[in-house]
């Protein structure tokens, strides 16, 4: 199933911000950041896309991070680190003043 343009843009931004792939330790703050702007359905679609294009172990880490975000929040430092990676890729949500995906 094809993703909507907004979600494709987010995937592109994630890949630009993490050209070597998202490290496992960044999944939880990344999905917490995304969850503040996206619906659960949109978040799941992005997770599924990332999981399908990564190693099986990373795919499971993505699914685990989604589950953890609903129960635990990452530290502010971890979220700031993820924002910095995304800012390098030009992701508007990397700027805390941005109001949502596509803002900027």
RODO-2510 file (C-alpha; in nm, 4 decimals, decimal comma):
residues 104
     n   res          X          Y          Z
     1     x     0,0000     0,0000     0,0000
     2     x     0,1402     0,3369    -0,1028
     3     x     0,1984     0,5920     0,1682
     4     x     0,0401     0,9383     0,1504
     5     x     0,2757     1,2159     0,0310
     6     x     0,3185     1,3555     0,3835
     7     x     0,4381     1,0217     0,5188
     8     x     0,6660     0,9695     0,2183
     9     x     0,8172     1,3124     0,2950
    10     x     0,8751     1,2131     0,6568
    11     x     1,0443     0,8888     0,5477
    12     x     1,2671     1,0905     0,3118
    13     x     1,3567     1,3333     0,5919
    14     x     1,4374     1,0442     0,8247
    15     x     1,6630     0,8861     0,5659
    16     x     1,8359     1,2212     0,5048
    17     x     1,8826     1,2778     0,8774
    18     x     2,0077     0,9223     0,9270
    19     x     2,1844     0,8303     0,6014
    20     x     2,3433     0,5251     0,7660
    21     x     2,0170     0,4157     0,9257
    22     x     1,8630     0,4995     1,2612
    23     x     2,0615     0,3557     1,5528
    24     x     1,8526     0,1337     1,7800
    25     x     1,9008     0,3751     2,0728
    26     x     1,7340     0,6541     1,8712
    27     x     1,4119     0,4704     1,7856
    28     x     1,2339     0,5496     2,1105
    29     x     1,3045     0,9269     2,1091
    30     x     1,2383     0,9379     1,7351
    31     x     0,8958     0,7794     1,7672
    32     x     0,8169     0,9923     2,0725
    33     x     0,8965     1,2984     1,8612
    34     x     0,6848     1,1688     1,5741
    35     x     0,4005     1,0752     1,8106
    36     x     0,3751     1,4365     1,9211
    37     x     0,2841     1,5342     1,5629
    38     x     0,1236     1,2301     1,3994
    39     x    -0,1674     0,9980     1,4612
    40     x    -0,1074     0,6431     1,5816
    41     x    -0,2049     0,5155     1,2352
    42     x     0,0476     0,7456     1,0653
    43     x     0,3134     0,6502     1,3183
    44     x     0,2491     0,2798     1,2562
    45     x     0,2714     0,3321     0,8768
    46     x     0,6110     0,5015     0,9127
    47     x     0,7320     0,2275     1,1474
    48     x     0,6167    -0,0414     0,9050
    49     x     0,7961     0,1311     0,6159
    50     x     1,1189     0,1662     0,8133
    51     x     1,0948    -0,1919     0,9401
    52     x     1,0393    -0,3303     0,5908
    53     x     1,3508    -0,1586     0,4586
    54     x     1,5836    -0,2519     0,7447
    55     x     1,7446    -0,5611     0,8881
    56     x     1,5049    -0,7925     1,0741
    57     x     1,6631    -0,7058     1,4106
    58     x     1,6175    -0,3339     1,3423
    59     x     1,2607    -0,3955     1,2344
    60     x     1,1898    -0,5560     1,5705
    61     x     1,3612    -0,2632     1,7448
    62     x     1,1271    -0,0269     1,5603
    63     x     0,8210    -0,2231     1,6675
    64     x     0,9514    -0,2363     2,0268
    65     x     1,0099     0,1406     2,0261
    66     x     0,6530     0,2067     1,9136
    67     x     0,5263    -0,0086     2,1992
    68     x     0,7569     0,1599     2,4517
    69     x     0,6554     0,5117     2,3476
    70     x     0,3046     0,4406     2,4681
    71     x     0,4386     0,3530     2,8155
    72     x     0,7610     0,5508     2,8650
    73     x     0,8960     0,8848     2,7504
    74     x     1,2599     0,9221     2,6457
    75     x     1,4868     1,1760     2,8108
    76     x     1,4958     1,5337     2,6840
    77     x     1,8611     1,4795     2,5903
    78     x     1,7745     1,1794     2,3731
    79     x     1,5005     1,3752     2,1963
    80     x     1,7404     1,6686     2,1441
    81     x     1,9934     1,4288     1,9899
    82     x     1,7320     1,2958     1,7462
    83     x     1,6228     1,6519     1,6613
    84     x     1,9856     1,7367     1,5759
    85     x     2,0136     1,4399     1,3378
    86     x     1,6885     1,5336     1,1702
    87     x     1,7864     1,9003     1,1443
    88     x     2,0930     1,7922     0,9473
    89     x     1,8543     1,6291     0,6989
    90     x     1,6336     1,9382     0,6768
    91     x     1,3389     1,8006     0,8738
    92     x     1,1131     2,0859     0,9846
    93     x     1,0148     1,9096     1,3067
    94     x     1,3790     1,9291     1,4110
    95     x     1,3052     2,2945     1,4901
    96     x     1,0989     2,3057     1,8111
    97     x     0,9216     2,6168     1,6783
    98     x     0,7782     2,4181     1,3839
    99     x     0,4091     2,3484     1,4186
   100     x     0,3997     2,0158     1,2352
   101     x     0,5240     1,8133     0,9380
   102     x     0,5754     2,0392     0,6402
   103     x     0,5978     2,3528     0,8545
   104     x     0,9023     2,5613     0,8255
***
